[in-house]
Structures are given as structure tokens and as C-alpha cells.
Amino acid sequence: MMNALEGVRSIVAAHFRVHASKVQADTTWDAICGDDLDRIEVVMTVEDNFRVQLSDDDMQEFRTVGDLAGLVDRRLAERREAVRSRA
């Protein structure tokens, strides 16, 4: 399984039809000309690929590709912790 940053970079690159090398952790949403609809579409794809759910607040929180990957990492860690606590 790829890490969150690699996966998010790949999703963003595919969405905007740019080479993944053009999308880095510090790439801002404004730099890739993402509007609100793009943000929603990218987040939905991220949720599907990583099997996580991001809230509306989460969607407003990220400013960079790295921020979005960080949110994914947090949700994955929360899920792992929930599984451990049930065991």
C-alpha cells in the first residue's frame, strides 16, 4: 500500500491531468487552480481510495497537498487505534 502523501499526490495529479512531479507536499490548492468543486471531487476520490471519511471541516482545513495527506494519515491512525482498542 502506498503512503498517504504518494496517494494524494497521485490523485491530485490525475484530477488535474498533470505529471505527479508537479504536485508536491507544499503545493497549494491555489497553485493548482482548484475551485470548490475540484476540492470536493478530489476529497471524494481520496476517501474512496483510502477508505476514510473526511468531514466538511476537514475539507476546509487543508491548504496544501501535504495538509490533505496529513488528514488522511490522522484518519488512518484513528482507525488503527479503534481496531486495537476493540482487540
C-alpha positions as protocol buffer text, in pm:
chain_id: "A"
residue {
  index: 1
  type: MET
  ca { x: 0 y: 0 z: 0 }
}
residue {
  index: 2
  type: MET
  ca { x: 132 y: 344 z: -89 }
}
residue {
  index: 3
  type: ASN
  ca { x: 168 y: 607 z: 180 }
}
residue {
  index: 4
  type: ALA
  ca { x: -86 y: 885 z: 210 }
}
residue {
  index: 5
  type: LEU
  ca { x: 130 y: 1155 z: 53 }
}
residue {
  index: 6
  type: GLU
  ca { x: 212 y: 947 z: -253 }
}
residue {
  index: 7
  type: GLY
  ca { x: -152 y: 851 z: -294 }
}
residue {
  index: 8
  type: VAL
  ca { x: -285 y: 1205 z: -254 }
}
residue {
  index: 9
  type: ARG
  ca { x: -22 y: 1340 z: -495 }
}
residue {
  index: 10
  type: SER
  ca { x: -123 y: 1078 z: -749 }
}
residue {
  index: 11
  type: ILE
  ca { x: -494 y: 1156 z: -709 }
}
residue {
  index: 12
  type: VAL
  ca { x: -440 y: 1532 z: -742 }
}
residue {
  index: 13
  type: ALA
  ca { x: -213 y: 1487 z: -1045 }
}
residue {
  index: 14
  type: ALA
  ca { x: -468 y: 1263 z: -1216 }
}
residue {
  index: 15
  type: HIS
  ca { x: -754 y: 1500 z: -1138 }
}
residue {
  index: 16
  type: PHE
  ca { x: -575 y: 1800 z: -1285 }
}
residue {
  index: 17
  type: ARG
  ca { x: -406 y: 1596 z: -1560 }
}
residue {
  index: 18
  type: VAL
  ca { x: -53 y: 1698 z: -1465 }
}
residue {
  index: 19
  type: HIS
  ca { x: 257 y: 1489 z: -1404 }
}
residue {
  index: 20
  type: ALA
  ca { x: 290 y: 1379 z: -1041 }
}
residue {
  index: 21
  type: SER
  ca { x: 630 y: 1551 z: -1022 }
}
residue {
  index: 22
  type: LYS
  ca { x: 442 y: 1884 z: -1050 }
}
residue {
  index: 23
  type: VAL
  ca { x: 246 y: 1803 z: -732 }
}
residue {
  index: 24
  type: GLN
  ca { x: 449 y: 1820 z: -411 }
}
residue {
  index: 25
  type: ALA
  ca { x: 357 y: 1823 z: -42 }
}
residue {
  index: 26
  type: ASP
  ca { x: 385 y: 2202 z: -35 }
}
residue {
  index: 27
  type: THR
  ca { x: 179 y: 2255 z: -350 }
}
residue {
  index: 28
  type: THR
  ca { x: -106 y: 2481 z: -251 }
}
residue {
  index: 29
  type: TRP
  ca { x: -463 y: 2440 z: -365 }
}
residue {
  index: 30
  type: ASP
  ca { x: -450 y: 2790 z: -517 }
}
residue {
  index: 31
  type: ALA
  ca { x: -136 y: 2700 z: -716 }
}
residue {
  index: 32
  type: ILE
  ca { x: -320 y: 2420 z: -894 }
}
residue {
  index: 33
  type: CYS
  ca { x: -626 y: 2639 z: -953 }
}
residue {
  index: 34
  type: GLY
  ca { x: -858 y: 2416 z: -759 }
}
residue {
  index: 35
  type: ASP
  ca { x: -1206 y: 2551 z: -700 }
}
residue {
  index: 36
  type: ASP
  ca { x: -1464 y: 2419 z: -451 }
}
residue {
  index: 37
  type: LEU
  ca { x: -1595 y: 2156 z: -691 }
}
residue {
  index: 38
  type: ASP
  ca { x: -1242 y: 2030 z: -757 }
}
residue {
  index: 39
  type: ARG
  ca { x: -1182 y: 2016 z: -382 }
}
residue {
  index: 40
  type: ILE
  ca { x: -1496 y: 1805 z: -332 }
}
residue {
  index: 41
  type: GLU
  ca { x: -1410 y: 1571 z: -621 }
}
residue {
  index: 42
  type: VAL
  ca { x: -1052 y: 1521 z: -500 }
}
residue {
  index: 43
  type: VAL
  ca { x: -1166 y: 1458 z: -142 }
}
residue {
  index: 44
  type: MET
  ca { x: -1426 y: 1205 z: -257 }
}
residue {
  index: 45
  type: THR
  ca { x: -1160 y: 1020 z: -456 }
}
residue {
  index: 46
  type: VAL
  ca { x: -923 y: 1029 z: -159 }
}
residue {
  index: 47
  type: GLU
  ca { x: -1197 y: 895 z: 69 }
}
residue {
  index: 48
  type: ASP
  ca { x: -1271 y: 611 z: -173 }
}
residue {
  index: 49
  type: ASN
  ca { x: -907 y: 518 z: -225 }
}
residue {
  index: 50
  type: PHE
  ca { x: -808 y: 526 z: 141 }
}
residue {
  index: 51
  type: ARG
  ca { x: -1145 y: 419 z: 282 }
}
residue {
  index: 52
  type: VAL
  ca { x: -1162 y: 714 z: 519 }
}
residue {
  index: 53
  type: GLN
  ca { x: -1419 y: 983 z: 580 }
}
residue {
  index: 54
  type: LEU
  ca { x: -1330 y: 1349 z: 592 }
}
residue {
  index: 55
  type: SER
  ca { x: -1570 y: 1600 z: 742 }
}
residue {
  index: 56
  type: ASP
  ca { x: -1672 y: 1931 z: 592 }
}
residue {
  index: 57
  type: ASP
  ca { x: -1442 y: 2096 z: 848 }
}
residue {
  index: 58
  type: ASP
  ca { x: -1157 y: 1875 z: 728 }
}
residue {
  index: 59
  type: MET
  ca { x: -1224 y: 1985 z: 371 }
}
residue {
  index: 60
  type: GLN
  ca { x: -1184 y: 2349 z: 469 }
}
residue {
  index: 61
  type: GLU
  ca { x: -873 y: 2279 z: 676 }
}
residue {
  index: 62
  type: PHE
  ca { x: -629 y: 2174 z: 407 }
}
residue {
  index: 63
  type: ARG
  ca { x: -436 y: 2433 z: 210 }
}
residue {
  index: 64
  type: THR
  ca { x: -169 y: 2211 z: 57 }
}
residue {
  index: 65
  type: VAL
  ca { x: -142 y: 1859 z: -79 }
}
residue {
  index: 66
  type: GLY
  ca { x: 61 y: 1772 z: 231 }
}
residue {
  index: 67
  type: ASP
  ca { x: -219 y: 1901 z: 456 }
}
residue {
  index: 68
  type: LEU
  ca { x: -466 y: 1668 z: 285 }
}
residue {
  index: 69
  type: ALA
  ca { x: -224 y: 1376 z: 318 }
}
residue {
  index: 70
  type: GLY
  ca { x: -185 y: 1460 z: 687 }
}
residue {
  index: 71
  type: LEU
  ca { x: -561 y: 1444 z: 735 }
}
residue {
  index: 72
  type: VAL
  ca { x: -565 y: 1103 z: 568 }
}
residue {
  index: 73
  type: ASP
  ca { x: -281 y: 985 z: 794 }
}
residue {
  index: 74
  type: ARG
  ca { x: -475 y: 1100 z: 1101 }
}
residue {
  index: 75
  type: ARG
  ca { x: -792 y: 920 z: 994 }
}
residue {
  index: 76
  type: LEU
  ca { x: -596 y: 602 z: 921 }
}
residue {
  index: 77
  type: ALA
  ca { x: -426 y: 623 z: 1262 }
}
residue {
  index: 78
  type: GLU
  ca { x: -764 y: 674 z: 1431 }
}
residue {
  index: 79
  type: ARG
  ca { x: -898 y: 367 z: 1255 }
}
residue {
  index: 80
  type: ARG
  ca { x: -597 y: 158 z: 1358 }
}
residue {
  index: 81
  type: GLU
  ca { x: -637 y: 274 z: 1718 }
}
residue {
  index: 82
  type: ALA
  ca { x: -1008 y: 187 z: 1717 }
}
residue {
  index: 83
  type: VAL
  ca { x: -927 y: -162 z: 1591 }
}
residue {
  index: 84
  type: ARG
  ca { x: -659 y: -207 z: 1859 }
}
residue {
  index: 85
  type: SER
  ca { x: -888 y: -92 z: 2137 }
}
residue {
  index: 86
  type: ARG
  ca { x: -1150 y: -347 z: 2032 }
}
residue {
  index: 87
  type: ALA
  ca { x: -897 y: -630 z: 2037 }
}
